[in-house]
Amino acid sequence: MSGLRYTVVDAFTDRPFTGNPAAVVPLPASGWPADEVLQSIAAEMNLSETAFFAPEQDGFRLRWFTPTTEVELCGHATLASAHVLMTELEPARRRVEFHTRSGVLTVERDGDAFVLDFPSRPPAPFDDAGFLAAVGEALGRPPRALARARDVVAIFDHADEIRGLRPDFGRIAQLDTYGLIATAPGDGDLDFVSRFFVPRQGIPEDPVTGSAHCTLTPYWAARLGRSRLRARQVSRRGGDLDCELVGDRVRLGGRAVRVAAGTFYLSPG
């Protein structure tokens, strides 16, 4: 296997150079490169995630890597992978099953959008005054409350507070959590807004994060009393998500655009 084609896709957006970029590398059914090769490719791309998929059973095996580690769930790179598969490789396909470390994840095409079916990760209240103070110092502004699932959720009162955060990534990396989500009620036609910080995983701030919305969707659905929600991650690049809580699953809808393509050469020459 001397060369691997890749595509860079901006996910959760309909405009290039916004949303969250992911590199997507389709692999042949004949076999996977060694894990250290996959990790090296992800480090070379230096995006928040690089996705690799190959045919398996009636779907595809899908894996995601940050520049430093493999992760167990990634929304935007799943959306990017579905976009590559259903617009470039198999344009007649309307649905795909990805076999992942988080179980089987399905993606359906809905016009020019894609809908991801992911596990719900509802947070529980997290009452720890010391941790609350540490989060406030790390974000430059104290949240009103905390909740916790895989990630700690810092809850604020106003969308402008989220936009105005000036995070100290070194302090965030010292917190005992995989990632830190900051969220508040939305403004305009938005139900809620958020930002997501994961410096421990090699990503200071992730532009748009599907996995974080597996926690935010059940939280805001319970708080607002409805299952369908409109969300925006208000990072510098920004991105939009249509969220729906369905039992113990979360459906995340979004668009994607291809912005680059090329080849990785795995041997000299």
N, C-alpha and C positions, 0 to 999 in steps of 0.2 A: 504494500500500500504506500505508493510514493507521494501521492498528493490527495488532499481533501478539499473539496469545494466548501465555501462558507458564504452565508448571506448575513448582513447586518440589518436588523429590522427595528424600527422605533415602534414600541408597543404602547397601547392605551392612548393613542392619538391618531389623528388623520392628517397631520402635517409633519414633514421631515424636520428633524433636529429639535423635536419636542418629545414628550413621553419618555419612555425608558428604553434605551438601546440594548439589544441582545444580539449576540452572534449565534447563528444556527448552523450546525454541521451535520448534514445527513450522512449516515454511514451505511455501507452495504450489509446485506444479511450474512455475508461470509465471516464476519467477526469484528470485534472491537479492538482498537489499539490498547496498549497497556494504560493503566490508570495514570501513570506518571506522564504519558504523552498527552492525555486529555487535560491534565492539570497544567501542563506546559503551554498548551494551546490557549487555555483560558487566561493564563498569566500574560501571554503574548498579546491577546486581544485587550486585556486590561479594562474590560467592561464589567458591570456589576454581576452579570451572568453570561456564560456561554453554554448553550444547550447542544447535546448530542442525541440523535435518535437513530434507531435501526429497526427493521422489521422484526416482529416477534409475535408468534401465535396469530391472532386475528387483528393485531394492532401493531404498536411500536413500543420498544423499550426507550424511555426518555430519562436522561440524567442531566443535572445542572451543576456547573462549577463556577464559583467566584474566582478572582485571581489567586486566592490562597487555599480554597477548600471546596469539597463537594457539599451540596446542601440537600435537604430532604424535601423541600417544597419551594417552587418558584412560579409565580403567576405570569409575570411579563414574558419570561423566556418560553413558557408553555404556549402563550398566545402567539409569540413570534414563530415558534415551531409549527403551530397549526397554520399560520399564515403562509409559511414557505411550502408546507405540504399541500395545502388546498388551493393555492393560487399559482404555484410554479410546478410542483412535481405531479400532482394529481388534481387538476382543476375541476374535475367532475365530482370529486369527493365532497360530501356535506357534513360528515361526522367522522371523528377519529377517537380511538381509545389509546391512551398512553399508559403503559405499565411503569410505575415509578416506585420510589421508596415510600411514598405516601399512599400507595394503593393505585387502583385504576382511576385515572382522571379522563373525563370525556370533554371534548370540545366540539361544538356544533357551529356550522356557518349559518349566519342569519343576515342575508343580503351582503353588505360590505363590512359587517361586524362579525365577531366571534364570541360565543358564550362558553365560558369555562365552568365546569362542575367540580367544586373543590370541597374538602371537609371543612365543617364549621369548627372554630376554636374559640368558643365564648370565654371571655375573661371573668375572673372572680374579683370582687373587691379586695384591695391590698392595703391594709391599714398599718403603715409603718412610718412613724414620724421621722426617724432618722433617714430612711430611704427617700421619703418625700423631700426632705431638705437637700439631700445629695442630688436628686433629679433636678430640683430647682437651680442649684448651683451649676449643674452641667448644661442646662438649657438657657441659663441667664434670666429665668423668670419662673417663679414657683407655680406649679399646677394646683388646681383646686382639689384634685383627688387622684388616686392611682387605682389601676386594676391590673390583673396579671393573667396571662395564658403562657404561651411560649415566650412572648415578649411582654415587657412592662408597658402599660398604656398610661400616659400622662394626660389628664383630662383638664382642659381649659374652658373658659366661658365664652370666648369670642374668637371668630375666625382670624381677625387681625392679629391676635396674640400669636397664633401659629405662624402666620406669614412673617412676623417680626422677630421670631426666635433667632438668637445668635449662639448656636451650640458650641460647646467646648468639647471637641471630639476625644481629646485625651481623658477628660473626666468621664465622658459617656463610656469609654472603653473600660474604665475601672468599675462600672456598675455590674452587679451580679445578674446579668440578663443577656440573652442572645441578641436582642435588639430593643430599641426604645421608640415607641410610637407616641407622637404628640397629636392630639385631636381636639376638635371643638365643634359646636354647631356651625352649620354652613350659613352663608349669606346669599342673597339673590335666589336662584333656583336650586341651590345646593342644600342637601340635607346635612352633610358634615364635610369637614376638611381634615387633612392630616399631613404629617411629615414623618419620615421613618429614618432612623439613624442606626447603623450597624457597623461601627468601626472595628469591633472585635472580629468581624468576618472579612475585613479588608475593604469595606464599603462605608466611607464616612457618612454620606447621605444618599440613600437610594431614591432615584427620581420618582418612580411609580411602582408600587409594591402590591402584587396580588395577594401574597401570603398574609400581609398585614391586614388586608381587608377580610380575610377569613376570621379575624378577631373583631375588627371594627364593625362588620355587618351585623353580627348577632348583638353586639353592644348597643348600637344605635337603633336597631329594629326594636329591641326591648324598651329603650328609653323613649323613642318616638311613637311606638305603638303601631308600626306598620312594617310590612315585610319588604317592600320595594323602595329603594333608596338611590339617590343620585349623589355621587361623591367626587371630590377632586383632591388629588394630592398636590399640595401647593409648594412643591420644590421649585427650584429655579427653572427647570424645564417644564414641569407641570404635566398632569395627565388626568383623564376623566374615566370614571368607571360607573356602570350601571350595576347595582348590587341587589340581590334578592336572597332572602333567607327562606330555605325550603327544608323544613325539618332539621336534620343534622347536617345539611349540606348548604353551601353558599354558591350561588350562580353569579359570575362576574362577566359582564359584557363590555367589550371594547373593540376598537379598531387598531389597525397597524399599517405601516408603510415601509417598503423596502428602501434602504438608503445606500447600500454598498454591497459588493460581492467580490470574491477573489478565491485564491487557492493557497492552502498551506502545503508546503513541500517538506516532507518528513525525512528526506535523505538529501545529501549534498548533490549539487549538479544543476 
